[in-house]
Structures are given as structure tokens and as C-alpha cells.
Amino acid sequence: EGRQILGFFVGHASGIEIWRDRTAWSVAGTHDAKHTNAAAAGLTVLAGRSAHAQAAGNSEWQPRRHEEDDWLDRIPGVHRFVFDTTSPEGFAEALSFANNYLAANKSGYGLNDADLAVVIVARHSSTAFAYTDGMWARHGALLAQRTGFVDPTTKQPPTVNVHRIRLDGLLARGVHLAVCQMATRNHAGIIAKAAGTDTDTIYKELVANLLSNAHMVPAGVVAVNRAQERGYSFVHAG
């Protein structure tokens, strides 16, 4: 009587109240030894369950890290954003979105370009926009063959990277590209077949002619996954 219990009520065991404060379990009641022992057993079960729940809550799943993805952490920035693109239209949208992202963070938050880590993933039908003008001059018709993409100005198969000027501006501001290796090898195979040469030769040529800040990744979709595991927010541009 008159005692004060600090903590929260857990439950009953054999009619005895069981409470838990921040550091210990306690049994409250005026029962005989038989009931007290039963209550203690119930207390032990409850304590075990609580400890298990706390342990489970503290062991959050963490992704395995690979050194091939470490470049994502080397891009400076207090905010991280990855734009996924799979089509010519989506790539053009990503350039606009990335520019808007940089501009809005400057005007709205006073952040500089170096405060923002931005990656554009070029995969599937947008992969070739990570190649230099030289590759488009030599292989433009074959690079655009899959989608039927044409130069918006000439309405002919491109002989230059039509996004290069906008890209150069963003890359100079610190934006990076993740370029799909699988799609690049596919492009190399198509070009090699048409030229009567081997795929590896063309593949090496394409890799040697990536734009600045471009990183060849095993697959664009893998880069989308790895970037998010390393804290990048995600948007699919199309």
C-alpha cells in the first residue's frame, strides 16, 4: 500500500501484476510463494520476448557494398539524386529535370552545384547519348536503329550527339553519367556485324569515347539499384 510504481504495465501472470521500468522487471502483489514463482516464470518469458524484439529492431538489413560502386560515394554533395532513363525522350527529360534540380536548390536553398550529387543513368535506348560526337559521326545510323531516333533538326539519322551541348553544361557542373555496359555491348554487336569486324573491337572503341564524368556500369538497372542503396533519391525520367 502506498507504493509508487514507475514504469509501464506489461501484463498479468497468475494474478500478479508485472511491470517494467527502463532498467528492470518487477513483480507486484501479495500472493504466496506458489503464485509468486509462477509470476516470476511469466516475467521471464515476457522479458525474453522483449529482449528478442529489441534485438530484432536493432539489426536492420544493410546492403552489401562493392568497390565497383564506390564512385557513387566520391561525388560530393549533401543531397543525392539519380535520374533513370531508358529512351531518347526520357534522356532529354532527365537533362531538363537535372538542370531544374540544380537551379531550384540554388534559388530556394542557397546550395551550390558542389552541394548536390546528381547521376543520370543512360541505359537501354538512351545509352548512346553517353558517347561522343565522334561515335555518332561514325555509327549514328546504327546507334539510332533500334528506336528510329532522328536528329530533331535534320530529321535524318544523327551524325552528332544531339544532347552534347546541354550535357556538356551539366557535366561541367558536376553531374555524372552511369552508362549501361550491356546496352553498349549490344550496340557494339550491331555495329560489328554491319562492319564485318569483331564486337570486342567496337566495344573498346565505344568505351574509349564516353563523355566526361561517365562511368561504365555492368548494367544500367544495377546502377539504379546501387545508387539507391547508397542514399540517392530516385526518379524515372522515361
Sequence and secondary structure as in RCSB ss.txt:
>XXXX:A:sequence
EGRQILGFFVGHASGIEIWRDRTAWSVAGTHDAKHTNAAAAGLTVLAGRSAHAQAAGNSEWQPRRHEEDDWLDRI
PGVHRFVFDTTSPEGFAEALSFANNYLAANKSGYGLNDADLAVVIVARHSSTAFAYTDGMWARHGALLAQRTGFV
DPTTKQPPTVNVHRIRLDGLLARGVHLAVCQMATRNHAGIIAKAAGTDTDTIYKELVANLLSNAHMVPAGVVAVN
RAQERGYSFVHAG
>XXXX:A:secstr
      SEEEEEETTEEEEE SS EEEE    HHHHHHHHHHHHHHHHHHHHHHHHHH        GGGTHHHHS
  SEEEEEEE SHHHHHHHHHHHHHHHHHHHHHH   GGGEEEEEEE GGGGGGGB HHHHHHHHHHHTTTTT  
 TTTSS  SS TTHHHHHHHHHTT EEEEEHHHHHHHHHHHHHHHTS HHHHHHHHHTTB TTEEEES HHHHHH
HHHHTT EEEE  
